[in-house]
Every structure is written in structure tokens, then in C-alpha cells.
């Protein structure tokens, strides 16, 4: 009989039990999240969720096969030119950056992005692999038109290697993509592999979660 509220969600069912009741919700969100806040009466609970989305179409965004790709990267990062290379990893052209204790980020110049028609897509997605023995926050930021977006940092805990994914919503679809920046939340010694950037047209994230209420 307790009132359960869950913003932007749909209550699927309630299973009554001897010790507790289980409330099951379906939730839609335009942005990725691995947790959700649930309010029961005046109490706030944070629950883990697994979000999925349906990708309707996609296109590659990063072109590391460009003839002068390495020169463009080194020009955009002159202080760290000797730490940057393009390698073949799992059969894919991959940007490898050996971060030192004096580095926090690198710039990805706009010239390395393909001339994709952003009006057909609503998200820019990134995947990077990290090798590090430290606790780090991975940061993605960039500009589309006049909008500059910094994605939420993803924290990794003493794991190597690990793949971190993030995305930026396209709010100005008729604009050009500007420079992008990848890095960490502090100066660190780590190796970053970046090969996968693409734009997608995708539905909202769909997730389900349960709350057990006694």
C-alpha cells in the first residue's frame, strides 16, 4: 500500500511477497546511465540498471587511415608528439597514446572526422581501451557547432585493460564537428587506445529495474 514514485517510468507489475513486495519498472532515457534514482515515500534509492538501445543506423566518424593523420595529431598535440602513434590493433587503425605523469588529455583535430551528415544522427559515440594500474576518471569532451559538451567521467578501478564507452548527444545537427579531447581526470601514466568513433541514429535507452520494498 506504500506509494512508489519513479520519474519518467512505467510500473510494469508488483509481486507481493511474505517479506517484501517487488516493484518492476520500465524506464526510457535519452542519455546513457548505469544507475537510476527511485523515490519511495520521501526516501531516495539509487539502483543499478542495464540499459539497452536500438540503433537504427550508424556511420564511422574517425578516419585514422587519412594519409596525414599522424601529422595532424602531432600538430594538435606538439608537447606530446613523441607519445602519439597510429598502430594496427585487431586489424583496425588505432591511435595509441602513452600518457606520462605530465599529461591529462590529448586533442583530436576536426580534420580527422569524416564529412558525415549529422542531420541523420542523434548521438556521437566513443570507445577507448585503457591500460593503467591507477584509479582514473576518463573524460570525453567536444563541440558540435556552438555546443561544447563534456561527458560524465567514467571511473576505472585498478583494471587493465578496460574498455570505456561514452557518447555526446547531437543537439545542433546542421553544424560541423569541432575539436575533441580525450583524457583523464588527473595527470597519470597510462596507455590509451582509441579507434572507434561513430555517429548513430538510435532510440532512447530502455531499461528495467526492480525495487524490493518491505
Secondary structure, 3 states (H helix, E strand, C coil): CCCEECCCEEEEEEECCCCCEEEEEEEEECCCCCEEEEEECCEEEEEECEEECCEEEEEECECCCCCCHHHHHHHHCHHHHHHEEEEEECCEEEEEEEECCCCCEEEECHHHECCCCHHHCCEEEEEEEEECCCEEEEEEEEEECCEEEECCCEEEECCEEEEEEEEEECCCCCCCEEEEEEEECCCCCEEEEEEEEEEEEECCEEEEEEEEEC
